[in-house]
Amino acid sequence: MATALYIYYRLDGNIPSIRQTITALMAEIEQQTGIQGRLLQRRDDAQTWMEIYEPVNDSAALSLALHTAQAARPELAALQRHEEWFVEQ
């Protein structure tokens, strides 16, 4: 069963630099897993962002790729990224 991963966080810092880091992370994830993520910004709060990865057929592979990519980018550690997994009803 395919799942969807939503990762949300608040930014505290240089938005252009963080955007560049997240864009590179998402490109790496797509290269490794074939899943093209999307980056959203909260409509009423420019500091709240969300990454969406779907459909995910192998959640373990995506989790491993994300954790590896994040570990290579220490600037992401301060973001307190929250992961939420969803499945279709």
N, C-alpha and C positions, 0 to 999 in steps of 0.2 A: 504494500500500500504506500503510495506516495505521500510525503509529508511536506510541510512548509516551515521554514525557520524564519523567525522575526527577531532581529537584534536591535535593541533601542538603547540610547544613551544620550546624555547631555554633554555639550562641549563647554570647555573652559579653556580658552586659549586662542591660538592663531587659526581661524577657520580655513583660510586658503591652504595652509600647510597640512591641516588634518584632512581636508578634502583630497589633497594629492595622495596622502598616505592611504586613505580608505579606497580611493580609486585604484591604486596599485594593488592593494590587498584583494579587491574584488576581481581584478584582472588575473591575479595569481590563482584565485579559487576557480575561476572559469577555466583556466588552462588545465588545472589539475583534475577538476571534477566534471567539467562540461556544463556546470550550472551558472547561468548568467544572473548575477545578483542585481537588485535595483536599490538605489539610494534615495530615500525620501527625507524631506525636512518637514517638521510640523508646521502647519499653516499659520498658526498664531504664536509660534515660538521658534525663532531661527536657531536657537541653541539645542533643540531636541531633534535628533536624527534617528532614522531607522533603515536598516538593511533588510532586504527581503530576498530569500533564496527559495525558489520553487520551480518546478516540482523536484523533490528530493527523494530518490529511490534508495539511496544508500546513506542513511543518516550518520553511520559510524565513519564513513569515508569523508563526508563533509565536515564533521566535527574534528577529525584529525587534521584535515587540511586547514581549517580555520585556526585551530590552536597552534599549529606550526607557523602559519603566516603571522599570527598575532605575536608569537614569541620573538619573531625576527624584527618586530616593530615595537620597541619599548615605549614609545610615545602613546601607544594605545592602552597601556596598563592603567593610566590615570582616568580613562573614560568610564570605567565601571560599566562595561557592556553587559546588558541583560538579555539572555536568550529565552525565547518562548517557541516551543514546537507545537504545531497544529496538524490535525488530520481532517479530511473531509468526512462529513456525516453520511 
